[in-house]
C-alpha cells in the first residue's frame, strides 16, 4: 500500500485535500483529508468516484487522428511522434495569431492548467484568450468594490447568526461551506436562501426568497433603502471606509419596497423583513455564489450586494461580512509570471479573444481590425461544444473543415468529436500539480498516485514536447512538472510544510476588513468614484421589461442550474453518476404546467428561436411561477435529440467582465 497527498482539481470552491491510496497501480481508496480545515475528511459524491473516472472503459489512451467528417467521432490510433510532428508542422505554417488556445477549468491546477501551456503560447505569439465563461462578471465586480477577489474566511461562517445564501445551491456546489453553515445553524443561526429555484439547499433553510431571475441587484437596492430610511446604518464605517456613499444613498432611496417587490416578484413584506433581519441579527454574513451573476446585470448586482456589509458595519464582527471568492488571497503567493512567462512574448501584443464568443471568432474572416482568421484551435481542460451558450452556432463553427483542431482530453466529448487530433491527457491521479482555492485560504500540492494509464501524457508534457518540435530552446521548457508544482508559490508558503502535509494554510487576519483596509487604491470599499461607476439594477437581455414582444411569444424565463451529480460537463459520462441523475430534468411550476397540459414525468420540449431541448418534466415547487429550470450540463450527444440546454441560451454578455448570460433567456415548453 502507498498513500500520496492529492488535491481535487475541479471547478469548485472547496478544492478538497485528498489522500490517494494505491496497491501497485491499482487505486484502492480516495479520501478527503481529515486534517485539512475545509475538507474535514469529506468528499462530494462526484469526486469520491474519481477512480471510476480514471479507469473508465471509454477513456482515450492513445493519440487519435480523425478519419471521418467533423462531428462524427471517427478516429484511428496514431503514434505520439506522428501526432506531435503533424501538429507542430501545422502550427509553424500559420501566422501566430491564427492560433487560438482554448482552455478553462477542466483542471484548476497551476501546472496542468496554464503553466507550461502559457509558456508555449506566449513563445509562439498566439492569440490570447479572455477566460470569461464562469466568473469574470463577479470577479470584476469584486475588484471594483474591494480591489480584489477577497472576503470572509470559510471557517468564520460558523460564528454567524444570520447567513444569506445568495445564488447558491451549496449542498451540490459548495458542500464544505454547507457543513460550516450547519454548524452555525445548530448554534442558533438563521439561514435564508435567495434563489429563483427552490434548490436542495433552499429546502433546508429557514426561509426561501424566490425572486425573479436577474433581479438580485434590485433586491440589494431595496434592502439598502430600508437600512437607510430606518437608520440601521453604521455611519462611522461608512464615513471612514466607503467611497461614494452619498451617491449610493440617493440611488437606493429610489427603490422603496413596492418597486422592489414589483421588479423581483416578491411581496413588500419579504423585502422589509429581510432588511430588518439583516440589520438586527448580528453577526450577519452573505455567502454569494456565481449563479446570480450569469445574467445581463450580474456584475452590477454583485457590486450592490458586496456593499451591503459596509452599510451595517458587518465587517467589524467575527462571523460578519461576505464571501464570493477567496482567490485573491492566494494570488498574492502564486508565482504567476514564473509559471506562465509572459516575457516570452518579447514585446508582441497579440489580440485577446473572449472565450464566450468563440463562435463569432471562428466564423470571422481576416480583417485589418481583427487580424488573421482563426485557423487552428488548441483545446485543453475545456469542452466548449457543451458548455458555451447558443451551442448550435458553436457546433456550426467547430465543423469548419479548414479549422485545424487539437483536443487534449480524457474522453471523446462533443468537442473532441470535432478534432483533427485527440491527445490522451492524464487525470489528477497521474500527474504533479499545485492548487489554490476560491472558497478557502490554503494552497495544496498534488502528487501522482499512479503511472499514466495507457499512453496518456500530462498537458505540461504535451506542450513541452511541442515546444521542442517548434525549435524553442528556452530553458523554461525543460522544467519538469514536479519542479513547476514545487516552485509554484512564493517564499510566503513554507515549502517544507506544503510537501510534508500536502497543504499550507495562508497566514491571514481573522477579520480582514474590520477596520477597512480593502485592496482598492484608497483602502476603502468603492460604491463609486472617478474610475468606477455607481452600480444599478440592469434588466435581463430577454425579459418583459427589455423585450416585451419576445416575452409575449416566449413567456417563461429559463435558468440552467447545474445538475447535482455533474460538474459543468465533467462526470456526465460516469455511469454511476448519470444513473443517479436519471434523465435530463426540466422543472416547471404546477400553474405553468397545467396551462400547457403537462403532467409530472411527461417528456417535454423547451424551445425558442435558437432551438429546442428535450427532457422529462418535473412538476412541483422547485420552479417558481413563470420560470423553467433546465438542469445541465449534459453532453449534447448524451442528451435527447442531440442537444443540451445551451441550445436555448444566447450569446449576450454580462454588463461587467464579458461573461455569458446563462440564466437570462426566454422560452416556452410543450409536451412531446
C-alpha positions in Angstrom: 0.0 0.0 0.0 1.2 3.5 -0.9 -0.6 6.8 0.0 0.1 10.2 -1.5 -1.2 13.8 -1.0 -3.6 15.0 -3.6 -6.0 17.8 -4.4 -9.3 17.9 -6.1 -8.7 19.7 -9.5 -12.2 20.7 -10.4 -14.0 24.0 -10.7 -15.5 24.1 -7.2 -14.8 26.5 -4.3 -13.9 23.6 -2.0 -10.6 22.4 -3.6 -10.5 19.4 -1.3 -7.3 18.0 0.1 -7.3 14.3 -0.6 -5.3 11.1 0.2 -5.0 8.5 -2.5 -4.0 5.0 -1.6 -2.8 2.5 -4.2 -1.6 -1.0 -4.3 0.8 -1.3 -7.2 -1.1 0.5 -10.0 -4.5 -0.3 -8.5 -6.4 2.6 -6.9 -7.6 1.3 -3.5 -9.0 4.3 -1.8 -9.6 8.1 -2.4 -10.4 10.0 0.8 -10.9 13.6 2.0 -8.1 14.7 4.4 -9.5 14.8 7.9 -6.7 17.2 9.0 -7.5 19.8 6.3 -9.7 22.6 7.9 -12.1 22.9 5.0 -12.2 19.3 3.7 -12.6 17.8 7.2 -12.5 14.2 5.8 -15.4 14.6 3.4 -15.5 14.4 -0.4 -18.5 15.0 -2.6 -20.3 12.2 -4.4 -18.6 13.1 -7.7 -15.0 13.1 -6.6 -15.4 10.1 -4.3 -15.9 8.2 -7.6 -12.7 9.6 -9.2 -11.2 6.1 -9.6 -14.2 5.2 -11.7 -13.5 8.1 -14.0 -9.7 7.4 -14.2 -10.3 3.8 -15.2 -13.4 4.4 -17.3 -13.6 1.9 -20.2 -14.1 4.7 -22.7 -11.1 6.7 -21.7 -8.8 7.9 -24.5 -5.5 6.1 -24.0 -3.7 6.6 -27.4 -3.3 9.6 -29.7 -6.2 9.6 -32.3 -6.4 11.1 -35.8 -9.7 12.0 -37.4 -10.8 9.7 -40.3 -14.4 10.8 -40.6 -16.2 14.1 -41.0 -16.0 16.6 -38.2 -18.5 15.7 -35.5 -18.8 12.0 -36.4 -16.3 11.0 -33.8 -14.5 8.6 -36.1 -10.7 8.3 -35.4 -7.8 5.9 -35.9 -4.9 5.5 -33.4 -1.5 7.0 -34.3 1.8 7.3 -32.5 2.7 10.3 -30.4 5.5 11.1 -32.8 3.2 11.2 -35.8 0.6 13.3 -34.0 3.1 15.8 -32.5 5.1 16.2 -35.7 1.9 16.9 -37.7 0.6 19.4 -35.1 3.9 21.3 -34.9 4.2 21.4 -38.7 0.7 22.8 -39.0 1.3 25.5 -36.3 4.6 26.5 -37.9 2.9 27.1 -41.2 0.4 29.6 -39.7 0.6 33.2 -38.6 1.0 33.0 -34.8 -2.3 34.9 -34.1 -4.2 32.5 -36.3 -3.7 30.0 -33.5 -6.1 30.2 -30.6 -5.6 28.3 -27.3 -8.9 27.4 -25.6 -9.0 26.3 -22.0 -10.7 26.8 -18.7 -11.2 24.8 -15.5 -11.2 21.2 -16.5 -8.4 21.3 -14.0 -7.7 24.3 -11.8 -4.1 23.3 -11.5 -1.3 25.9 -11.8 0.9 23.5 -13.8 -1.6 21.5 -15.9 -3.9 24.5 -16.4 -1.9 27.4 -17.6 1.7 26.7 -16.7 3.6 25.1 -19.5 0.8 25.8 -21.9 1.0 29.5 -21.3 4.8 29.4 -21.8 4.3 27.6 -25.1 1.6 30.0 -26.5 3.5 33.1 -25.3 6.6 31.9 -27.1 4.5 31.2 -30.2 2.8 34.6 -30.1 -0.7 33.0 -30.4 -3.9 34.9 -29.8 -4.6 35.4 -26.1 -7.8 34.0 -24.5 -10.0 36.1 -22.2 -11.3 33.4 -19.9 -14.8 34.7 -19.1 -17.1 31.7 -19.1 -17.7 31.3 -15.4 -16.7 34.1 -13.0 -15.5 37.2 -14.8 -18.6 39.4 -14.1 -18.3 38.7 -10.3 -14.5 39.0 -10.3 -14.5 42.4 -11.9 -17.3 43.5 -9.5 -15.2 42.4 -6.6 -12.2 44.2 -7.9 -14.3 47.4 -8.3 -15.8 47.1 -4.8 -13.0 45.6 -2.8 -9.9 45.8 -5.0 -9.5 42.0 -5.3 -11.4 38.7 -5.1 -11.3 38.6 -1.3 -13.8 38.2 1.5 -14.6 36.3 4.7 -12.8 33.1 5.6 -14.9 30.0 5.3 -14.5 29.0 9.0 -15.8 32.4 10.1 -19.4 31.5 9.0 -19.6 29.2 12.0 -19.9 32.3 14.1 -22.6 33.9 12.1 -26.1 34.2 13.4 -27.7 35.1 10.0 -26.4 33.7 6.7 -27.9 34.8 3.4 -27.1 32.0 0.9 -27.4 34.1 -2.2 -27.5 32.5 -5.7 -26.0 29.2 -4.5 -27.1 25.6 -4.1 -24.4 24.9 -1.5 -25.4 21.3 -1.0 -24.5 20.5 -4.6 -21.9 23.2 -5.4 -20.2 24.1 -2.1 -20.5 21.2 0.2 -18.0 22.3 2.8 -19.5 25.7 3.2 -22.8 23.9 3.8 -21.1 21.9 6.6 -20.0 25.1 8.3 -23.4 26.7 7.8 -25.0 23.7 9.5 -22.6 24.2 12.4 -23.8 27.8 12.6 -27.4 26.6 12.4 -27.0 24.2 15.3 -25.7 27.1 17.3 -28.8 29.2 16.5 -28.1 30.8 13.2 -30.9 31.6 10.8 -30.3 30.5 7.1 -32.0 32.4 4.3 -31.8 31.2 0.6 -32.1 33.8 -2.1 -32.6 31.9 -5.3 -35.2 31.7 -8.1 -35.1 27.9 -7.7 -36.2 26.0 -4.6 -33.0 24.0 -4.6 -32.0 21.3 -2.1 -30.3 24.0 -0.1 -33.3 26.3 -0.2 -35.5 23.5 1.1 -33.3 23.2 4.2 -33.0 26.9 5.0 -35.4 28.6 7.4 -36.6 30.9 4.6 -36.5 30.8 0.8 -36.8 34.1 -1.1 -37.7 33.1 -4.7 -37.0 36.3 -6.7 -37.2 36.5 -10.5 -34.0 35.7 -12.4 -31.8 38.7 -12.9 -33.4 40.9 -10.2 -30.8 40.4 -7.4 -29.5 44.0 -7.9 -33.0 45.4 -7.3 -33.4 43.4 -4.1 -30.0 44.6 -2.9 -31.1 48.2 -3.5 -34.4 47.6 -1.7 -32.5 46.3 1.3 -30.3 49.4 1.3 -33.5 51.6 1.1 -34.8 50.0 4.3 -31.5 50.3 6.1 -31.4 54.0 5.2 -34.9 55.0 6.0 -34.8 53.2 9.3 -31.3 54.4 10.1 -30.0 50.9 10.5 -26.6 52.1 9.4 -23.0 52.1 10.7 -22.3 55.7 10.0 -18.8 55.5 11.3 -17.9 52.6 9.0 -19.5 54.3 6.0 -17.7 57.6 6.7 -14.2 56.1 7.1 -14.3 53.1 4.8 -16.6 53.6 1.9 -16.1 55.8 -1.2 -19.1 57.2 -3.0 -21.6 56.6 -0.2 -23.7 59.8 -0.8 -24.4 58.8 -4.4 -25.2 55.2 -3.5 -27.6 56.5 -0.8 -29.5 58.6 -3.3 -29.8 55.7 -5.7 -31.0 53.3 -3.0 -33.7 55.7 -1.9 -35.2 55.3 -5.4 -36.0 51.7 -4.6 -38.8 51.5 -2.0 -40.3 48.1 -1.1 -43.2 48.4 -3.5 -40.9 49.0 -6.5 -38.6 46.2 -5.5 -41.5 43.8 -4.9 -42.9 44.5 -8.4 -39.5 44.0 -10.0 -38.4 40.9 -8.1 -41.8 39.2 -7.9 -41.8 39.3 -4.1 -44.0 40.8 -1.5 -43.2 44.1 0.2 -43.1 42.3 3.5 -40.4 39.9 2.2 -38.2 42.9 1.4 -38.9 44.7 4.6 -38.5 41.7 6.9 -35.2 40.6 5.3 -33.8 44.1 5.7 -34.8 44.1 9.4 -33.3 40.7 10.0 -30.1 41.7 8.2 -29.8 44.9 10.3 -30.6 43.4 13.7 -29.2 39.9 13.6 -25.5 40.1 14.4 -23.2 38.9 13.1 -24.7 38.7 9.7 -22.9 37.1 6.7 -23.6 36.7 3.0 -22.4 33.6 1.0 -22.7 34.9 -2.5 -22.1 32.5 -5.4 -21.7 32.8 -9.1 -25.2 31.7 -10.2 -26.7 35.1 -9.8 -24.0 36.9 -11.8 -24.8 34.9 -15.0 -27.3 37.5 -16.3 -27.1 40.7 -18.2 -26.8 42.8 -15.0 -24.8 40.3 -13.0 -21.8 42.5 -12.4 -23.8 45.4 -11.1 -25.8 43.0 -8.9 -22.6 41.6 -7.3 -21.3 45.2 -6.7 -24.5 46.2 -4.9 -24.6 43.0 -2.8 -20.9 43.4 -1.8 -21.7 46.9 -0.4 -24.4 45.6 2.0 -21.9 44.6 4.8 -20.4 48.1 4.6 -23.7 49.8 5.3 -24.3 47.8 8.5 -20.6 47.5 9.6 -20.9 43.7 9.4 -17.2 43.5 8.6 -16.4 44.6 12.2 -17.6 41.4 13.7 -16.3 37.8 13.7 -18.8 36.0 11.5 -19.9 39.1 9.6 -19.2 40.1 6.1 -19.4 38.5 2.7 -17.7 35.8 0.6 -18.0 35.3 -3.2 -14.4 34.3 -4.0 -11.3 34.0 -1.9 -9.0 33.6 -4.9 -7.4 37.0 -4.4 -5.7 35.9 -1.2 -3.8 33.1 -2.9 -2.9 35.1 -6.0 -0.5 37.1 -3.8 1.6 33.9 -3.2 1.4 32.4 -6.7 4.5 32.9 -8.9 2.3 33.6 -12.0 5.0 35.3 -14.1 7.4 32.4 -13.4 4.8 29.8 -14.2 3.4 31.5 -17.4 6.4 33.5 -18.6 4.6 36.4 -20.3 8.1 37.8 -21.1 8.3 35.2 -23.8 6.0 37.4 -25.9 9.1 39.6 -26.3 7.2 42.8 -26.8 4.5 41.4 -29.0 0.9 42.2 -28.1 -1.4 39.6 -29.6 -5.1 40.2 -29.8 -7.3 38.9 -27.0 -10.4 37.0 -27.8 -13.3 36.4 -25.4 -13.8 32.7 -25.0 -17.6 33.2 -24.5 -17.8 34.4 -28.1 -15.9 31.5 -29.7 -18.5 31.0 -32.5 -18.1 34.6 -33.5 -14.3 34.4 -33.7 -14.3 31.1 -35.6 -16.7 32.4 -38.2 -15.0 35.8 -38.7 -12.8 36.4 -41.7 -9.4 38.2 -41.6 -9.7 41.9 -41.4 -7.4 44.9 -40.5 -9.2 45.5 -37.2 -9.2 41.8 -36.4 -6.1 40.2 -37.8 -5.9 36.8 -39.4 -8.7 34.3 -39.4 -8.5 31.7 -36.6 -7.1 28.7 -38.4 -6.0 26.5 -35.5 -7.8 25.8 -32.2 -6.0 24.0 -29.4 -8.4 22.9 -26.7 -7.4 21.6 -23.3 -9.3 21.5 -20.0 -12.5 22.5 -21.7 -15.5 21.2 -23.6 -16.8 24.3 -25.4 -19.3 22.4 -27.6 -21.3 21.5 -24.4 -20.7 24.4 -22.1 -20.8 27.5 -24.3 -24.1 29.4 -24.9 -26.0 29.2 -28.2 -24.4 25.8 -28.8 -25.9 25.3 -32.2 -23.7 28.2 -33.5 -20.7 26.7 -31.7 -21.3 23.4 -33.4 -21.5 25.1 -36.8 -18.2 26.9 -36.1 -16.4 23.8 -35.0 -17.5 22.0 -38.1 -15.4 24.2 -40.3 -13.3 21.8 -42.5 -10.4 24.3 -42.7 -10.2 24.7 -38.9 -7.3 22.6 -37.6 -8.5 21.5 -34.1 -6.4 19.7 -31.5 -8.1 18.5 -28.2 -6.2 17.2 -25.1 -8.8 15.1 -23.4 -9.7 12.0 -21.3 -12.8 11.1 -23.3 -14.4 11.7 -26.7 -16.5 14.6 -25.7 -18.7 16.6 -28.0 -15.8 18.9 -28.7 -13.3 16.0 -29.2 -15.6 14.6 -31.9 -14.8 17.7 -34.0 -11.0 17.4 -33.5 -8.4 16.6 -36.1 -6.2 15.1 -33.4 -7.2 14.0 -29.9 -4.3 13.6 -27.5 -4.8 11.4 -24.3 -4.3 13.5 -21.2 -3.5 12.3 -17.7 -6.0 12.6 -14.8 -5.3 14.2 -11.4 -4.2 10.8 -10.1 -1.4 10.6 -12.7 0.5 13.9 -12.6 2.0 16.6 -10.4 0.2 19.9 -9.8 -0.3 22.8 -7.4 -3.6 24.3 -6.5 -5.1 27.4 -4.9 -8.8 27.8 -3.9 -11.5 30.3 -4.4 -13.5 29.0 -1.4 -10.9 28.7 1.3 -7.5 30.1 2.1 -5.0 27.2 1.8 -2.8 26.1 -1.1 -2.3 22.5 -2.0 0.1 20.1 -3.7 -0.9 17.2 -5.8 1.4 14.2 -6.2 0.8 11.4 -8.8 -0.5 8.3 -7.2 -0.2 6.0 -10.3 1.7 6.0 -13.6 -0.3 7.4 -16.5 -2.7 4.8 -17.9 -2.0 3.7 -21.5 -0.1 6.4 -23.4 -1.6 9.4 -21.6 0.7 12.3 -21.0 0.2 15.4 -18.9 -0.8 18.7 -20.5 2.5 20.2 -19.5 4.4 17.3 -21.1 2.5 17.7 -24.4 3.3 21.4 -24.6 6.9 20.7 -23.6 7.3 18.3 -26.5 5.5 20.6 -28.9 8.0 23.4 -27.9 10.9 21.1 -28.8 9.4 20.3 -32.2 8.9 24.0 -32.8 12.6 24.6 -32.1 12.1 26.5 -28.8 15.3 26.2 -26.8 14.4 28.5 -23.9 15.5 26.9 -20.6 12.0 27.1 -19.1 10.7 24.4 -21.5 13.0 21.9 -19.6 11.2 22.5 -16.3 9.6 19.2 -15.1 6.0 19.0 -13.9 7.3 18.3 -10.4 9.7 21.3 -10.4 6.8 23.6 -11.6 4.5 22.2 -8.9 7.0 22.6 -6.1 8.1 26.1 -7.4 4.6 27.5 -7.9 4.4 29.5 -4.7 6.5 32.4 -3.3 8.6 32.1 -0.1 5.5 33.1 1.9 4.4 29.5 1.5 6.5 27.1 3.7 7.6 24.7 1.0 8.7 22.1 3.6 5.3 22.2 5.3 3.5 22.0 2.0 5.5 19.0 1.0 5.0 17.3 4.4 1.2 17.7 4.8 0.1 18.4 1.2 -1.4 21.8 2.1 -0.5 25.1 3.7 -2.8 27.5 5.4 -2.1 31.1 4.4 -1.4 33.3 7.4 -4.2 35.9 7.2 -6.0 38.2 9.6 -9.2 36.6 11.0 -11.3 39.8 10.3 -9.5 41.3 7.3 -11.8 44.4 6.8 -12.8 45.1 10.4 -11.1 48.5 10.1 -11.3 48.9 6.3 -8.0 48.1 4.6 -9.6 46.9 1.3 -7.3 46.4 -1.7 -8.5 49.4 -3.6 -6.2 52.4 -4.1 -7.8 54.3 -1.3 -8.1 51.3 1.0 -11.9 51.8 1.1 -14.7 49.9 -0.4 -15.9 51.7 -3.5 -19.5 52.5 -4.3 -18.4 54.9 -7.0 -15.5 57.3 -7.8 -13.9 58.9 -10.9 -13.0 55.4 -12.2 -15.8 53.2 -11.0 -19.4 54.0 -11.9 -22.3 53.8 -9.5 -24.0 50.4 -9.7 -27.7 50.0 -10.5 -30.2 47.3 -11.4 -29.8 46.2 -15.0 -32.6 44.2 -16.6 -32.0 40.9 -18.3 -31.3 40.8 -22.1 -34.5 38.8 -22.5 -37.4 39.8 -20.2 -40.8 41.5 -20.3 -39.1 44.8 -19.3 -36.5 44.8 -22.0 -38.0 42.7 -24.8 -41.8 42.8 -24.4 -42.6 41.4 -27.9 -40.3 38.4 -27.3 -41.8 37.8 -23.9 -45.2 37.7 -25.4 -44.0 34.8 -27.7 -41.9 33.1 -25.1 -43.4 33.9 -21.7 -41.2 31.7 -19.4 -37.8 32.7 -18.1 -35.2 30.0 -18.3 -32.4 29.3 -15.8 -29.9 26.5 -16.2 -28.7 25.4 -12.8 -26.1 22.6 -12.6 -27.2 19.0 -12.1 -26.2 17.9 -8.6 -24.2 14.9 -9.9 -22.3 16.6 -12.7 -19.7 19.4 -12.5 -20.2 21.6 -15.6 -19.8 18.9 -18.3 -17.4 16.8 -16.3 -18.7 13.4 -14.9 -21.6 13.2 -17.3 -20.1 10.0 -18.8 -19.6 8.4 -15.4 -22.4 5.8 -15.4 -23.0 5.6 -11.6 -23.4 9.4 -11.5 -25.6 9.5 -14.6 -27.7 6.8 -13.2 -28.2 8.9 -10.1 -29.1 11.9 -12.2 -31.5 9.9 -14.3 -32.9 11.8 -17.3 -32.4 15.4 -18.4 -34.7 17.3 -15.9 -37.0 20.2 -16.7 -38.6 21.7 -13.6 -41.8 23.6 -14.0 -44.3 25.1 -11.6 -47.8 23.4 -11.4 -49.5 26.6 -12.6 -47.4 26.8 -15.8 -47.6 23.0 -16.3 -51.4 23.0 -16.1 -51.7 25.8 -18.6 -49.7 23.7 -21.1 -51.2 20.3 -20.4 -48.0 19.0 -18.9 -48.0 16.2 -16.3 -45.2 15.3 -14.0 -42.9 12.7 -15.7 -44.0 13.6 -19.2 -41.5 14.2 -21.9 -41.4 17.8 -23.0 -39.6 20.1 -25.4 -38.3 23.5 -24.2 -37.9 25.8 -27.2 -37.2 29.3 -28.5 -36.0 30.8 -31.8 -32.5 29.4 -31.2 -33.5 25.7 -30.9 -35.1 23.2 -28.6 -34.1 20.9 -25.7 -35.9 17.7 -24.6 -36.3 16.4 -21.1 -38.6 15.0 -18.5 -41.0 17.4 -16.8 -40.7 17.6 -13.0 -43.8 19.5 -11.9 -43.5 21.0 -8.4 -42.3 23.9 -6.4 -38.7 23.7 -7.3 -39.5 26.2 -10.1 -41.3 29.5 -9.2 -44.2 30.6 -11.4 -43.0 31.9 -14.8 -39.6 30.2 -14.6 -38.4 27.0 -16.0 -35.3 25.2 -14.5 -33.5 23.1 -17.1 -30.7 21.3 -15.3 -27.3 20.9 -17.1 -24.8 20.4 -18.4 -25.4 17.2 -20.3 -23.1 16.4 -23.3 -25.1 17.1 -26.4 -24.7 13.6 -27.7 -25.9 12.1 -24.4 -28.9 14.5 -24.3 -32.2 13.7 -26.0 -32.4 14.9 -29.6 -28.7 15.5 -29.7 -28.9 18.9 -27.9 -28.3 20.2 -24.4 -29.8 23.2 -22.6 -27.3 25.6 -24.2 -29.2 25.2 -27.4 -31.5 27.7 -25.8 -29.1 30.2 -24.2 -27.9 33.2 -26.1 -24.6 35.0 -26.8 -25.5 38.2 -24.9 -22.8 39.1 -22.4 -22.9 40.4 -18.9 -22.6 44.1 -18.0 -19.1 43.6 -16.5 -16.4 41.1 -17.5 -17.9 40.0 -20.8 -19.3 36.7 -19.4 -22.2 34.6 -20.7 -25.7 35.2 -19.5 -26.7 31.6 -18.9 -29.7 32.4 -16.7 -31.1 35.1 -19.0 -33.3 33.6 -21.7 -37.0 33.3 -22.6 -38.6 30.0 -23.7 -41.8 28.1 -23.8 -42.5 24.5 -23.0 -44.8 21.9 -24.7 -45.5 18.2 -24.3 -43.7 15.8 -26.7 
